[in-house]
């Protein structure tokens, strides 16, 4: 199983989502749009999820899940 988490800095729900995946031992790629060294931007996220309005935005095994509340 593999996940992608679109996140930003100081996001409590992003931290909770990553902790949940860690606890379940699910590998994830974080795409932080706030990190100055990250190649990812808000525009990149909106190409993947055009109606994204909150963080995190999560995909598991290439299937769009939504936010943290959709994981639990």
Secondary structure, 3 states (H helix, E strand, C coil): CEEEEEECCCCHHHHHHHHHHHHCCCEEEEEECCCCCCCCCHHHHHHHCCCCCCCCEEEECCEEEECHHHHC
